[in-house]
Amino acid sequence: LCQDSLDWSLFLRLINRHRVMPLVWHSLKRIDNPSIPNNTKEVLGNRAKKDLLTAFEQAAELTRLIKCLEGDEIRVLSLKGPVLAVQAYGTLKLRHTGDLDLLVEPAEIWDADRILQANGYLRTIPDYPLSPGQDAAYMKIRKDFSYTHPKTNIRVELHWRLCQNKYLFPLGLEQLWPTREFISLGNTRVAAIPRQELLLYLCAHGAHTGWFRLKWLCDIAELTGNDHRNDMLQVCARAEELGVTRVLAQGLILAHQLLDMPLPASLSTEIRPDRTVQSMVSLAIQALSNDEHYWSADNTSVSWMATQVLYRMKLRKDIRYKLNNFYFYTLWRDEVHTIHLPKLLSPFYFVLSLFFWFLSLLKR
């Protein structure tokens, strides 16, 4: 492939768009094909060094923050980030660095918020104080707060649940904590999601976002490639128990079609012919092939928003999940935070959000 006439400038942009620079550089450096332009190698090599340095900085900061939280007796699980790099790839250097994701109990979210801000982090989403009523409404519709450290530029997402729709992946810290897996980062052991549930969570996360980045499928392929056949049988049984068989099937089929990951025989005969799963796979391939803003409500037409809603309705069969999607699509709008309601009246924020959303459509 390297010997073909490639648009290497576009290639570099696609690497950034799909967040796979460390994996691409690892492969191209090993091949060392003379057809690869020297400036392309130089750009990738410099990015790889910078990314690895960032990965070490993030790993150090992650262990520091976890110690601060645990020192206040807050239980915390690390999601994705440096921990997933070690779980899936066995090293920090092969996975793109992004945010640090922390999962705590909903009842401890404000204590964790206080600790992050005491450590110099500024909350960016939402970037304004929440009244008790706004707090209750916001935590129903969202899954996390976002923070940035102004000096280090490290970003943290503080989660109280794993998915926007609480029924998409119906496990929280309370259920995951007893079987947590410990990952070593330097001299510190960090608690992480157990491997079996981790694969299911990554499939749920990827499915909700439409799999618009190859990075997420690479995680699935690497994580699954290290499991034995009996483990995959247990994963499929666990998926059936949690009602996430469709999202597991979609993730594994995409990794099979695009990355040549072997597909478990037990999944192949039962799920592959499923028309709903196949339509989910087709839509994900469209999202992978298009611009990275393909799924963003702010960058797409109303007609595509309808397609997105219908797609997400397919991810689970049960009615509670489908009804809960309405919470997500009554988005928390900027206009709403200026209206202060008592906590008992917090459900009216969703009515107000719909009203303001409708007004914005009329303006368009």
N, C-alpha and C positions, 0 to 999 in steps of 0.2 A: 504493500500500500504506500509506503514511503517513496517508492520509485515513481509513482504516478504524479502527474502534474497537479499539485495541490495548491490551494489558496492558503498559504501558511498564516497570513494575517487573520483570515476568517477562522482558521484552525485555533489560533490563540484566543480569539474571542469566544469560541465555543467551549474551549477548556474552562474559561472563566465563568461562562454562563451555566455550565453543568457542574462546576466545583470539583473537577477531577484532576487538577494540575499535579498533585503528588504522584498519583498512579500513572499518569501519562509520562511524566518525566522519568519515573522509575523504569518504565518499559523502553522508552526511546533511548535512554542512556545505556541500557543493557544491549540494545541492538546496535547502536552507534552506526546507523546507516549514513553513508556519505551524501545521499540525496537530501538529507535534512539540512536546511540552510544554517550556517553558523550563528547568525543573529537570532534565529529561533531557539537554538540550543542555549545561547547565552541568556535569553529572556527566561526560558524555563528553568535553567540552573539557578539564576538569581532569585526567581520566585520561590523555588524549592527551599533554598537556604533561608529566605525570609520567613516562609511558612513554618519551617521546622523550629526556628527560633521562637515564633509566636506560639507554636504548640507547647514548647517547654515553659514559656511564660504563663500560658493559660493553665497548664497542669499544676504549676507552683501556686498560682492564685486560687485554683479550685481547692487544693488541699488546705490552703490557709482559710478560705471562707468556710469550709466544712468544719474545721476545728473551731472557728468562732461560733458557728451555729450549734455544734454539739456541746460547746462550753456553756451554752445557755439552755442545754437539755432539749434541743430541737432535733428530732429525727429527720434525716435528709437523705434522699437517694439522688445520685448523679445520673443524668440522662445524656445520651449522645456525647458529643465533645471528646475530650481526651480519653474518657473511660471507654466509650464505644470504639475508639481507635485501637485500644489495647484488646478489647473483647473480640473484635472482628478481624483485625489485621495483625495483632501481636506487637505493634509498634506505633509510636506517635507519628512517624514520618510519612505514612502512606494515606492518611485521611486529611482532607481539607479542614482547616481550622475555621470555626464559626463562633457561635455563642457558647457560653457556659449555661447549662440548663440544670436547675435544681428543683426537686419535688419535695414539698413539705405537706403536712396536714393542713386542711383549710383553717382549722381553729388556730394554727400557729403562724398564719401568713403575715399578720401585722407585727409579730415579734421578729420574724425573719426580715421583714421590710425595714424595721428599725435598725437591725444589725447591719444590713447592707448599706443603709444611708450613713450609719456611724463609721463605716469603713470607707467612706468617700464616694459611694455610688450615688448618682442622681437618677431618680425615676423618670423615664422618658415616655412611657406608655402605661397609664395616663400620666401626663405631666402636670396635673393639678390635684389638689386635695379632694378626697371623696367624703361626702357626708355619709352618715350611717345608712340612709336610704339608697344613696348612689352606690355605696359599697355592696349592699345586698343584691342590687340589680346587676352591677358589673360582674360580680363573681358568678352569677348565673349564666351570663352570656359569654364570658371569656374563660381562659384557662390559666393565664399568667400575667405578671407585671414584667415590664422591660426596664433595664437599668444600663447606664453607661458610666464608666469611670473616666472623668475628664482628663486625667493625667496619663493613664495607661491605654485608654480607648478600649479596654476590655468590656464586652457586653455580657450581661447576665439576664436570663429569663427565670423568674421565680414562679414555679408552677404550684397550683393547688389541685390540679387534676391533669391527666395526660392528654386529653383531647377536648376540643371545644364542645363537642356533643358528648356529654358524660356517658351516654349509652353506646357510643361507638366502640370504646374499649373499656368495659365496665370493671376496671380494677384501679384501686388507688394505693397510696402508701401503706395503709393498714393491712391490705391483703398481700402486698408484695414483700413487706418487711420480714416476715418469718423465714422466707426462703431466699433472702437477698444474697447476691454474689459479691465477694470482696475482690477488688482489683487493686493491684499495687502500682502506685505512682510514686516513684522514688522510694522513700522510706515510709510512706503513708499508705494504709489500706483504706480504700474508698468504697462505700456501699453502693451497689448498682442493681439494676433490675436483673432478676435471675434469667439465665440464657433462654429458657423455653418461652417465657412471657416476653422477653426482649424481642425475639423474632416477630411475634404477633403484634407487639406494639409498633415496631418499625413498619410493618405492613399496613397497620391502621393509619399511622402518620402519613405514610406515602400515598395511601389511597385517598385520604382526605384532601391532600394537596394536589392530587391528580398525577403524581409521579413526574412532575415537569423537570426534574433534575436527574441525570444519570448517577450522581453521587449516591442517592438513596438506594438505587438498585445495586450498585457495587457493594454497599453495606450488606444487603440481603445475600448476595452471591458469596461474599467472603464468610459471613456468619454461618450460612447453611453449608458451605463447602467443608467446614470443620466438624460438622455433626455426623454421627453414624446413622445408618438407616433406621435402627430402632428408635433413635432420638426423634427422627422426623415423624415416625408413626405416633409417638407420644405428642408431638407438637400438633399434628392433625387432630388427634383426639381432644386435646386441650382447646383447639380452635372451635371445634364443634360444641364443646361445653360452654364456651364464652360467646358463641354466636358470631364469630369472626371468620368463618370458613371462606366467605367470598373474598374478603380483603387478603387473606393468606394466599388463596388461589391466584388472585390477580398479581400479587407481588412475585410469587414463584414462577408463574407463566411468563411474565415480562422478563424476569432474570434469565429464564430458559431461552426465550426467543432472541433477546438482545445480547446476552452475555454467555450463551452456551452452557449455562448452569444445568446440571442434570436434574430432571424433574422426578420427584418421588413417584414410584409406580402406583402407590395407593391413591395419590392425588390425581394422577393422569387419567385413570379410567373413569373416575366418578365426577370430576369437576371440569375437566377440559371441555366436554361437550356442552356445558351449561351456557345458555345463550346470554344470560345476564352477565356472567363473568366475562364472556367474550366481548360483549359491548363495553364493559369496563376497561378491558385490555385495549380495545381499539381507541377509546377516548384518551387513555393515558399515552399511547403512542403519538396521537395528534399533539398532545400537550408537550411531549418531549421534542417534537419536531418543529414546534413554533417558538415564537418569542417568549422569553421568560415571564412576561406580564400576561400571558394567555389566560391565567386564572384570576387575575386581579380585577375585582369589581370596579375599581377606579379607572381601569384602562380598557374596558371591554364594553360592548354594546349591551343594551337591555336584553336583546334576543339571546346573546350568549349566556347571560346570567340565568335565563330560564334553563338552558342546557346544563349549566353547572348545578342548578338545584336538582334537576331530574337525575343527573349523574350521582350526586351524593345520596339521593333517596335509595339508590340501588345497593349501597354498601352493606346494609343490614336489612333483614326481613321484618323485624319486629316493629310494631306500631309506636312504641315509646320512643325509639330512635328517630323515626320519621317525624313525629310530632315535635320532638325537641329541636329539630332543625329550624323550626320557626324562630326559636330564640336566637340562633346564629344569624338569620337573615333579617331580624329586626335589629340591625346593627346599632351599636352605641355611637350616636352621632355627636359632633362637637356642640351642637346647640343644646343638647340635653343636660350637659354638666352644669349649666347656669341655673337650672331649675332645681330647687331643693325641696324634696318631699320627705315626710317621715318614713321610717323604716317599714311601717305597716302598709304604706301606700307604694312601696317600691315596684310592684308589678305594673303600675301605671307608666313607668319609664319606657316600657316596651310599646305601649300605645302611642306615647309621645314620639318615640323613635320612628315608628311607622308613619306617623303624621308628617314629620320632617323629611323622611325619605321620599314620601309621595310628593311633597312640595318641591324637592330637588328634581324629581323627574319632570314635573310640570315646567320648571325653569329651563331644563334642557330642551 
